[in-house]
Amino acid sequence: AGRGLELFFDLEKGPTNFADSAWMAFRDEKFILNCEFESDIQFDEVIISSMIHTDPYLFPPSTISIYGGQKKDKLKLLNSTKPVLPSERQEQHFKYYHVDINPANYIYIKIVVEPLQEIPIWHPGTGESAWFFVDEVVFKSNQ
């Protein structure tokens, strides 16, 4: 379960021990993060910090989608990506997913990450659901 929402924005990288409360894990449910800012912010990239370790079923997600807008009930899809899945066993390592969006002013952002629902055939857990671990979310402006 992690330490709650503050862990996504504490600017502290989670340790290599994925059982630590600095990580939040998702398997059968999507990771959905709704953000509301006090005023317009402008950024052009969302970075999601994760961990990969195929032996204990920690895989990249199947999709990452970013929605945004000025009104909570009128969010538009800003970008979506399908991370590349490993084609063989991978040792534990940190992974950062960079999702570019068109620079604009946003008050509301919604991030939806769908964990991989079927582990690839090369893995002993083929067909089972994978874990998606997250410890940080960063809104970055390259301006």
C-alpha positions as a Markdown table, in Angstrom:
| # | Residue | x | y | z |
|---|---|---|---|---|
| 1 | Ala | 0.0 | 0.0 | 0.0 |
| 2 | Gly | 2.9 | 2.4 | 0.5 |
| 3 | Arg | 2.8 | 5.6 | 2.6 |
| 4 | Gly | -0.1 | 7.1 | 0.7 |
| 5 | Leu | -0.3 | 9.8 | -1.9 |
| 6 | Glu | 2.6 | 11.9 | -0.5 |
| 7 | Leu | 5.1 | 9.2 | -1.6 |
| 8 | Phe | 4.5 | 10.1 | -5.2 |
| 9 | Phe | 5.7 | 13.7 | -4.6 |
| 10 | Asp | 8.3 | 13.4 | -1.8 |
| 11 | Leu | 11.2 | 13.5 | -4.3 |
| 12 | Glu | 12.8 | 10.5 | -2.6 |
| 13 | Lys | 13.7 | 7.5 | -4.7 |
| 14 | Gly | 12.4 | 4.3 | -3.3 |
| 15 | Pro | 15.0 | 1.7 | -2.2 |
| 16 | Thr | 15.8 | -1.5 | -4.0 |
| 17 | Asn | 13.7 | -3.3 | -1.5 |
| 18 | Phe | 10.3 | -3.2 | -3.2 |
| 19 | Ala | 8.6 | -4.3 | 0.0 |
| 20 | Asp | 9.5 | -0.9 | 1.5 |
| 21 | Ser | 6.6 | 1.5 | 2.2 |
| 22 | Ala | 8.3 | 3.9 | -0.3 |
| 23 | Trp | 6.7 | 1.9 | -3.1 |
| 24 | Met | 3.0 | 1.4 | -4.0 |
| 25 | Ala | 2.1 | -1.7 | -6.0 |
| 26 | Phe | -0.7 | -2.5 | -8.4 |
| 27 | Arg | -1.6 | -5.8 | -10.0 |
| 28 | Asp | -5.2 | -6.4 | -10.8 |
| 29 | Glu | -6.3 | -2.8 | -10.4 |
| 30 | Lys | -5.2 | 0.2 | -12.5 |
| 31 | Phe | -3.0 | 2.9 | -10.9 |
| 32 | Ile | -5.1 | 6.0 | -11.2 |
| 33 | Leu | -3.8 | 9.3 | -9.9 |
| 34 | Asn | -6.0 | 12.4 | -10.0 |
| 35 | Cys | -4.2 | 15.7 | -9.5 |
| 36 | Glu | -5.7 | 19.1 | -8.9 |
| 37 | Phe | -3.5 | 22.2 | -8.9 |
| 38 | Glu | -4.3 | 25.4 | -7.1 |
| 39 | Ser | -3.6 | 27.4 | -10.3 |
| 40 | Asp | -2.7 | 26.6 | -13.9 |
| 41 | Ile | 0.6 | 24.9 | -14.3 |
| 42 | Gln | 2.4 | 24.3 | -17.6 |
| 43 | Phe | 4.5 | 21.3 | -18.3 |
| 44 | Asp | 5.3 | 19.1 | -21.2 |
| 45 | Glu | 6.4 | 15.8 | -19.7 |
| 46 | Val | 5.2 | 13.3 | -17.1 |
| 47 | Ile | 7.8 | 11.0 | -15.6 |
| 48 | Ile | 6.7 | 7.9 | -13.6 |
| 49 | Ser | 9.4 | 6.2 | -11.6 |
| 50 | Ser | 9.1 | 2.4 | -11.4 |
| 51 | Met | 11.0 | -0.8 | -10.8 |
| 52 | Ile | 11.5 | -3.9 | -13.1 |
| 53 | His | 12.5 | -7.3 | -11.8 |
| 54 | Thr | 11.0 | -10.1 | -13.8 |
| 55 | Asp | 11.6 | -13.0 | -11.4 |
| 56 | Pro | 9.1 | -11.7 | -8.8 |
| 57 | Tyr | 6.7 | -10.6 | -11.6 |
| 58 | Leu | 7.6 | -6.8 | -11.6 |
| 59 | Phe | 7.1 | -5.8 | -15.3 |
| 60 | Pro | 6.4 | -2.7 | -17.2 |
| 61 | Pro | 2.8 | -1.7 | -17.5 |
| 62 | Ser | 0.7 | -2.5 | -20.6 |
| 63 | Thr | -0.3 | 1.2 | -21.1 |
| 64 | Ile | 0.2 | 4.7 | -19.5 |
| 65 | Ser | -2.3 | 7.3 | -20.4 |
| 66 | Ile | -2.2 | 11.0 | -19.4 |
| 67 | Tyr | -5.4 | 13.1 | -19.4 |
| 68 | Gly | -5.6 | 16.8 | -18.6 |
| 69 | Gly | -7.7 | 20.0 | -18.8 |
| 70 | Gln | -9.1 | 23.0 | -17.1 |
| 71 | Lys | -12.3 | 21.2 | -15.9 |
| 72 | Lys | -12.4 | 18.0 | -13.9 |
| 73 | Asp | -15.3 | 16.6 | -15.9 |
| 74 | Lys | -13.8 | 17.5 | -19.3 |
| 75 | Leu | -10.4 | 16.0 | -19.4 |
| 76 | Lys | -8.8 | 15.1 | -22.8 |
| 77 | Leu | -6.4 | 12.4 | -23.6 |
| 78 | Leu | -3.0 | 14.2 | -23.9 |
| 79 | Asn | -0.9 | 11.1 | -24.7 |
| 80 | Ser | -0.8 | 7.4 | -24.2 |
| 81 | Thr | 2.1 | 5.0 | -24.5 |
| 82 | Lys | 2.7 | 1.2 | -24.5 |
| 83 | Pro | 6.1 | 0.5 | -22.8 |
| 84 | Val | 8.2 | -2.2 | -24.4 |
| 85 | Leu | 8.0 | -5.5 | -22.6 |
| 86 | Pro | 11.1 | -7.5 | -21.8 |
| 87 | Ser | 11.8 | -10.5 | -24.1 |
| 88 | Glu | 13.9 | -12.2 | -21.5 |
| 89 | Arg | 14.6 | -12.3 | -17.7 |
| 90 | Gln | 15.7 | -9.0 | -16.3 |
| 91 | Glu | 17.5 | -8.3 | -13.0 |
| 92 | Gln | 16.2 | -5.7 | -10.7 |
| 93 | His | 16.5 | -2.1 | -11.9 |
| 94 | Phe | 14.8 | 1.2 | -11.8 |
| 95 | Lys | 12.8 | 2.3 | -14.8 |
| 96 | Tyr | 11.6 | 5.8 | -15.7 |
| 97 | Tyr | 8.7 | 6.2 | -18.1 |
| 98 | His | 8.7 | 9.6 | -19.9 |
| 99 | Val | 5.4 | 10.6 | -21.4 |
| 100 | Asp | 5.5 | 13.8 | -23.5 |
| 101 | Ile | 2.5 | 16.0 | -23.8 |
| 102 | Asn | 1.8 | 19.3 | -25.7 |
| 103 | Pro | 2.8 | 22.2 | -23.4 |
| 104 | Ala | -0.4 | 23.9 | -22.1 |
| 105 | Asn | -1.8 | 25.1 | -18.9 |
| 106 | Tyr | -3.5 | 22.5 | -16.8 |
| 107 | Ile | -5.4 | 22.5 | -13.5 |
| 108 | Tyr | -6.5 | 18.8 | -13.6 |
| 109 | Ile | -4.3 | 15.9 | -14.6 |
| 110 | Lys | -5.3 | 12.2 | -14.5 |
| 111 | Ile | -2.7 | 9.5 | -14.9 |
| 112 | Val | -3.9 | 5.9 | -15.7 |
| 113 | Val | -1.4 | 3.1 | -15.7 |
| 114 | Glu | -2.7 | -0.4 | -16.6 |
| 115 | Pro | -0.6 | -3.3 | -15.1 |
| 116 | Leu | 0.3 | -6.1 | -17.5 |
| 117 | Gln | -2.5 | -8.6 | -17.4 |
| 118 | Glu | -0.6 | -11.5 | -19.0 |
| 119 | Ile | 3.0 | -12.2 | -18.4 |
| 120 | Pro | 4.8 | -13.2 | -21.6 |
| 121 | Ile | 5.2 | -16.9 | -22.6 |
| 122 | Trp | 9.0 | -17.0 | -21.9 |
| 123 | His | 8.4 | -16.4 | -18.2 |
| 124 | Pro | 7.5 | -19.3 | -15.7 |
| 125 | Gly | 4.4 | -17.2 | -14.7 |
| 126 | Thr | 3.1 | -16.9 | -18.2 |
| 127 | Gly | -0.5 | -15.9 | -18.4 |
| 128 | Glu | -0.6 | -14.5 | -14.8 |
| 129 | Ser | -0.9 | -10.8 | -14.0 |
| 130 | Ala | 2.2 | -8.8 | -13.4 |
| 131 | Trp | 3.0 | -6.2 | -10.7 |
| 132 | Phe | 3.5 | -2.5 | -11.4 |
| 133 | Phe | 5.5 | -0.7 | -8.7 |
| 134 | Val | 5.6 | 3.1 | -8.5 |
| 135 | Asp | 7.4 | 5.5 | -6.1 |
| 136 | Glu | 7.5 | 8.9 | -7.8 |
| 137 | Val | 5.5 | 11.1 | -10.3 |
| 138 | Val | 7.2 | 14.2 | -11.7 |
| 139 | Phe | 5.6 | 16.9 | -13.9 |
| 140 | Lys | 8.5 | 18.4 | -15.8 |
| 141 | Ser | 8.7 | 21.5 | -18.0 |
| 142 | Asn | 11.4 | 21.6 | -20.6 |
| 143 | Gln | 10.7 | 25.3 | -21.3 |
